[in-house]
C-alpha cells in the first residue's frame, strides 16, 4: 500500500570545548524540556555517545504517488533523534557494551541449554569448553586464587640466591589485590620478550583460523575415515570470546560442539555411528602441521624458571567437558 522513505542524516556537531554545565547560569531548561530529554536518554539506554539524526520519514502511496508525513525529528527534544551507538567496547560506551554482553550471554546459553527456538535435546551433543592461552613470554605478577584464598604471587625459598641474568629478583611473596597496578607487569623488563608478545597478538586472529582447520582432520584420522565421510556424519561448531589477560596478551575461550551435518537440522544429535571417543579428553591437535605463520619462539632468559602448561601448537590448552545437565 505504502512505501516509507527515510531522510535521516547524522547531525554534525560544530565547535570545540566543553558544553554548558550545571553551574552555567546562561543556560536554562524547563521541567518539560528536562522530562523530554530524560525520555530521550532512556530510549538510547543511557548511551554515552548517541548518534544524532535529523530529518523526516514520509509515506508514499505507490498508486498515486501522494506523499504524507509520518515522522519528523523536529518533534524531539533539541530537534534531533538520538540512537544508541551500539559500541561493544566498555571503555567507549559502558551502556551499549552491557547490552551486547547480555545479548551474547542469552545467545550462547540458548545454544548450549536450549530455549529461544532451540530444543533442549541440544544438551546431549558432545561439547567441550576450551581455553586457549598464549605461551609465557617471561614471568609476570599475577593474582592466584585457590578456593577463596589468595595465594602469594611467586614465592621462592631461594629468592636471594635465585636471580635473573640481569641480577633482578624474579620472586614475589605479595598476595595481590584485584586492582593492584603491578598485575601483568614483568618481573624483569629486560628479560620479558615484548616483541614476541606483540607478534602473538598480531597473529591471534590467524592462529584461531588455523586452529579451526585441524579438529575435523584430527577427528577423521582418529575415526579412520576420510574428511568427506566425516562431513556427512558431523559438523564441528564453535563459539569463542577473545579477551586480554592482565599481561596484555590475547587468549580465547571457546565452546566446541559436534552437531549434525549442515545440510540437515543442525539441532539434531550427530550420527549415532560416531563413537564417543570423537571428543578426546586430551588436548586438541596442534594447528600447525604445515608451514605457515607460527607462534613467536620463547626467548626469555627468565622463562626457564616459569612452569609451562600443556601446549597445543602456539597455545596452552585447558579443556572442560560440558555436562549434559548444563
Buried (B, 14 or more C-beta within 10 A) or exposed (E): EBEEEEEBEEBEEEEEEEEEEEEEEEEEEEEEEEEBBEEBBEBBBBBBEBBBBBBBBBBBEEEEEEEEEBBBBEEBBBEBBBBBBBBEEEEEBBBBBEBBEEEEEEEEBBBBBBEEEBEEEBBEBBBBBBBBBBBBBBBBBBBEEEEEEBBEBBEBEEBEEEBBEEEBBBBBEBBBEEEBEBBBBBBBEBBBBEEBBBBBBEBBEEBBEBBBEBBBBBBBBBBEBEEEEBBEBBBBBBBBEEEEBBBEBBBBBBBBBBBBBEEEEBBBBBEEEBEEEBBBEEBBBBBBEEEEEBBBEBEBBBBEBBEEBEBBBBBBBBBEEBEEEE
